[in-house]
């Protein structure tokens, strides 16, 4: 359960002529903790997204597809100096099958993750959004996005990364968070605070995230991106299975059969 909730907090589209440059710092907190359980920085530039998670020694680069071509992920292991590539279309196929499996599961929580539905509310004055269900609920504080280009890039990255994270971490379907992402895009807002509850919105959240959004990249940010691009040429290219113990799911598309019920 905790693993799924962490995934739900995690969260660039087709290339445009005027791609946006911006950054998002994320800190995720466990209940009652003042120090973050995890931290990351995601840099958006030229239509691509660079996600840095120092604790995992992993960098994830997402490059959206152009025309009829699917997007791609490049994963860098900065400790072993490995890199691997994964097609976003393969990731989407695998998570779709996982979602179909969960949607017919006898467990109510699993069934919800496969076919989620929320009662939604948005307060335009405060920017607060609520997504409520008996199985899982979100409360978000939002702010207006700087541009439509930034919104498109952010939405595509959040959806794609949620699906990738599900496979690499052997998680459950990301459909609940993807519904939230859709609602954010429809309102042209980005989250600056996210609270996740394992039921109705009552008491302390199970997980909380803070997002610091800056609509410009610093010189250090651009240096970090340049350094990462150099590593793409320097690191050893390996198969998905060698990069991650869970990545064999991609080769098989999914270990879960669509018609499986328990």
Secondary structure as UniProt FT lines:
FT   HELIX           2..9
FT   TURN            17..18
FT   STRAND          22..30
FT   TURN            31..32
FT   STRAND          38..45
FT   TURN            46..47
FT   STRAND          48..53
FT   HELIX           54..56
FT   STRAND          58..63
FT   TURN            67..68
FT   STRAND          72..77
FT   TURN            78..81
FT   STRAND          82..87
FT   HELIX           88..103
FT   HELIX           108..114
FT   STRAND          119..123
FT   TURN            124..127
FT   STRAND          128..132
FT   STRAND          137..144
FT   HELIX           148..168
FT   TURN            169..170
FT   HELIX           175..187
FT   STRAND          189..197
FT   STRAND          207..214
FT   HELIX           219..234
FT   STRAND          236..237
FT   HELIX           240..243
FT   TURN            245..247
FT   HELIX           248..251
FT   TURN            258..259
//
